[in-house]
Amino acid sequence: TVGVNMRGTGCSGGAYDYFDRAQLLDGYDVIETVARQPWVKHGKVGMVGLSFPGISQLFVAAEQPPSLAAIAPMSVIADTMSSTLLPGGIYNDGFALAWIDAVLDRAAPYGHRWVEQVVAAGDTVCEDNQKLHGQRLDATAKALANPFYSDEVGLPVDPSAWADRIQVPVFLTGQWQDEQTGPHFATLGDKFTGAPVFRMTATNGVHIDGFSPQVLREWLTFLDLYVAREVPALDPLAETLTPLFMEQVYGASMALPDNRFADFQDFEAARAAYEAEPPIKIIFESGADAELPEATPQGTFALTAAAWPLPETRALRWYLQPDGTLGDAPPQGAAASRFEHDPEAGARGTLASGSVNALPIDWAWPPLREGHALAWESAPLAEDVVMVGSGSVDLWLRSSAADADLEVSLTEVRPDGQEGLVQHGWLRASHR
């Protein structure tokens, strides 16, 4: 495994600028340099990682380095501006601001204590490379100066616009309630048209759930087939230690699912069997397994599909009714619902503490404030309904204010009276 200090960070030269052209070419060069090392199997390398190490794979792979074997991005964004930075046109002064502030602080000269230690030990190259670190670009100022989308600013950092340039096998994972990068990863599901093989595993859950065994088994299988180019297998010791590792990460002991290729002896046969499987896997009710501690990231069932969006998908529409219900037909006659807009009445995130290190997760979900929010509820469903994919709430607004920040929360009201969060969505009215 090779880790790299990106341009303008650590002991690398240059100045940090969020995925600027020089940084992308650095990624190309890193792939080609590593691939030429004598210890690299087959002379090609794969890229792995969750969150930013996953996002960076999309940018580097789009440069098409010839020695790249495959990528496996986990818990990523689909578009910098709409996914995380400006969801619905509202500047994300929560996670996005905290993240970029931390990155810029560490991209300053001697931003990491270990850099000081390396230089003190006599590394003159690392010392010289600190000289340009102070010229890092202020990404926060750039974001605030561009509140509306433009191709000049947005397209270069929008993987959904150029994912078709990626021409290696792709394994994508994500969680619908990701508190850091959001749920938009799924909109990449039909964008990798240049990839010879594409697989996506999606679950409900939070950012770090990409490391859960139900996802890791698929990740390991993919890497064995398209990077190592061998029949999927795992060292017995690693299999044994996995529950102990999961205990440290999630506070719950979980083993990897069975290896469905354990009986294969031939690599080509294993790969052919894998490529005959449906490319899309959706895991449901992760955290609801009654045999595990509450919120342990393991699903109760899954479905597979031939494509994304799922080919059998049909739109299910509800209409807001004057009496606070959701109906299957538009209301008869004119009607309106009123509330006093108050930005403090909405949710600014999904986690009370911003942390997912303890189970069960402490969700921050404030109750509706009378007069400052509106709610509609459907009749009980007559049968189980599986909902997968993107949705929208279409509203007609009139306001005495010049602008307003709107939030919609989609929830499930269970037969036992408990209400469960499904998704949040935000929109600044001037960005409609």
Backbone hydrogen bonds, N-H to C=O, Kabsch-Sander energy under -0.5 kcal/mol:
donor,donor_aa,acceptor,acceptor_aa,energy
6,M,4,V,-0.6
8,G,13,G,-2.4
9,T,6,M,-2.0
10,G,106,R,-0.6
12,S,9,T,-2.4
20,D,17,D,-2.0
24,L,20,D,-1.7
25,L,21,R,-2.2
26,D,22,A,-1.9
27,G,23,Q,-1.8
28,Y,24,L,-1.9
29,D,25,L,-2.4
30,V,26,D,-2.6
31,I,27,G,-2.2
32,E,28,Y,-2.1
33,T,29,D,-2.6
34,V,30,V,-2.8
35,A,31,I,-2.3
36,R,32,E,-0.8
36,R,33,T,-0.6
37,Q,34,V,-2.0
40,V,37,Q,-1.8
41,K,39,W,-0.6
43,G,40,V,-1.2
44,K,41,K,-1.4
45,V,67,S,-2.1
47,M,70,A,-1.8
49,G,72,A,-0.8
51,S,74,M,-2.6
54,G,51,S,-1.2
55,I,51,S,-2.8
56,S,52,F,-2.7
57,Q,54,G,-0.6
58,L,54,G,-0.8
58,L,55,I,-0.9
59,F,55,I,-1.2
60,V,56,S,-2.4
61,A,57,Q,-2.9
62,A,58,L,-1.5
63,E,60,V,-1.5
64,Q,61,A,-1.7
68,L,65,P,-1.8
69,A,45,V,-3.8
69,A,67,S,-0.5
70,A,45,V,-0.7
71,I,169,P,-2.2
72,A,47,M,-1.5
74,M,49,G,-1.5
75,S,173,T,-1.4
76,V,173,T,-0.6
80,T,157,V,-2.1
83,S,79,D,-2.4
84,T,79,D,-0.6
84,T,80,T,-1.2
85,L,80,T,-2.5
86,L,81,M,-3.9
89,G,86,L,-2.5
90,I,87,P,-1.5
91,Y,89,G,-0.6
92,N,85,L,-2.7
93,D,91,Y,-1.4
97,L,92,N,-1.1
98,A,94,G,-2.4
99,W,95,F,-3.1
100,I,96,A,-2.4
101,D,97,L,-2.4
102,A,98,A,-1.9
103,V,99,W,-2.4
104,L,100,I,-2.8
105,D,101,D,-2.3
106,R,102,A,-2.1
107,A,103,V,-1.3
108,A,105,D,-1.0
111,G,108,A,-1.9
115,V,112,H,-0.9
116,E,112,H,-1.1
117,Q,113,R,-1.6
118,V,114,W,-2.3
119,V,115,V,-2.6
120,A,116,E,-2.6
121,A,117,Q,-1.2
122,G,119,V,-2.0
123,D,118,V,-1.6
124,T,122,G,-1.2
127,E,123,D,-1.5
128,D,124,T,-2.6
129,N,125,V,-2.2
130,Q,126,C,-0.6
130,Q,127,E,-1.1
131,K,128,D,-1.6
132,L,129,N,-0.6
133,H,130,Q,-0.8
134,G,130,Q,-0.5
135,Q,132,L,-2.1
136,R,133,H,-1.4
137,L,16,Y,-2.6
139,A,137,L,-1.3
142,K,138,D,-1.7
143,A,139,A,-2.2
144,L,140,T,-2.4
145,A,141,A,-1.6
146,N,143,A,-1.3
154,G,150,S,-3.5
155,L,151,D,-1.3
157,V,154,G,-1.1
158,D,155,L,-1.9
160,S,78,A,-2.0
161,A,158,D,-2.2
162,W,158,D,-0.6
162,W,159,P,-0.9
163,A,159,P,-1.2
165,R,162,W,-2.0
166,I,163,A,-1.7
170,V,197,V,-2.5
171,F,71,I,-1.7
172,L,199,R,-3.0
173,T,73,P,-1.6
174,G,201,T,-1.3
176,W,203,T,-2.2
177,Q,205,G,-1.0
178,D,175,Q,-1.4
182,G,178,D,-0.8
186,A,183,P,-1.3
187,T,184,H,-2.0
188,L,185,F,-2.1
189,G,186,A,-2.0
191,K,188,L,-2.3
192,F,188,L,-0.7
193,T,191,K,-1.8
195,A,192,F,-1.1
199,R,170,V,-2.2
200,M,279,P,-2.4
201,T,172,L,-2.3
202,A,281,K,-2.4
203,T,174,G,-1.9
204,N,283,I,-0.7
209,D,206,V,-1.7
210,G,207,H,-0.9
211,F,208,I,-2.2
212,S,209,D,-1.5
215,V,212,S,-1.6
216,L,212,S,-2.8
217,R,213,P,-2.3
219,W,215,V,-2.3
220,L,216,L,-3.1
221,T,217,R,-2.1
222,F,218,E,-2.2
223,L,219,W,-2.3
224,D,220,L,-2.4
225,L,221,T,-1.9
226,Y,222,F,-2.5
227,V,223,L,-2.0
228,A,223,L,-2.3
229,R,224,D,-0.7
230,E,224,D,-2.5
238,A,235,D,-0.6
239,E,235,D,-2.0
240,T,236,P,-2.1
241,L,237,L,-2.3
242,T,238,A,-1.5
245,F,241,L,-2.2
246,M,242,T,-2.7
247,E,243,P,-1.7
248,Q,244,L,-1.4
249,V,245,F,-2.0
250,Y,246,M,-3.1
251,G,246,M,-0.8
251,G,247,E,-0.9
252,A,246,M,-0.9
254,M,252,A,-0.6
260,R,258,D,-0.8
262,A,259,N,-1.6
264,F,261,F,-1.6
270,A,266,D,-2.0
271,R,267,F,-2.8
272,A,268,E,-2.3
273,A,269,A,-2.2
274,Y,270,A,-2.2
275,E,271,R,-2.6
276,A,272,A,-0.9
277,E,274,Y,-1.4
280,I,305,A,-2.0
281,K,200,M,-2.7
282,I,303,L,-2.9
283,I,202,A,-3.0
283,I,281,K,-0.5
284,F,301,F,-3.0
287,G,296,T,-0.7
287,G,298,Q,-1.6
288,A,285,E,-2.1
289,D,298,Q,-0.6
290,A,288,A,-0.5
292,L,289,D,-1.9
295,A,287,G,-2.0
296,T,293,P,-2.0
298,Q,296,T,-2.4
300,T,284,F,-1.9
301,F,284,F,-1.0
303,L,282,I,-2.2
305,A,280,I,-1.9
313,T,310,L,-2.2
317,R,315,A,-0.5
319,Y,327,G,-3.0
321,Q,325,T,-2.3
324,G,321,Q,-1.9
326,L,377,E,-1.4
327,G,319,Y,-2.7
327,G,325,T,-0.5
333,G,331,P,-0.5
340,E,371,G,-3.0
341,H,339,F,-0.6
345,A,342,D,-2.4
346,G,343,P,-1.0
352,A,362,D,-2.9
363,W,361,I,-1.2
364,A,350,T,-1.5
365,W,363,W,-0.9
370,E,368,L,-0.6
372,H,369,R,-2.5
373,A,369,R,-0.6
377,E,324,G,-1.9
379,A,326,L,-0.6
387,M,385,V,-0.6
388,V,386,V,-0.5
395,L,393,V,-0.6
406,L,404,A,-0.6
406,L,427,L,-3.3
408,V,425,G,-2.6
410,L,423,Q,-3.2
411,T,409,S,-0.5
412,E,420,G,-2.7
413,V,411,T,-0.5
414,R,412,E,-0.7
414,R,418,Q,-3.2
417,G,414,R,-2.1
420,G,412,E,-3.0
422,V,410,L,-2.7
423,Q,410,L,-1.8
425,G,408,V,-2.0
427,L,406,L,-2.3
428,R,88,G,-3.2
429,A,404,A,-3.2
429,A,427,L,-0.5
431,H,428,R,-2.9
432,R,429,A,-1.7
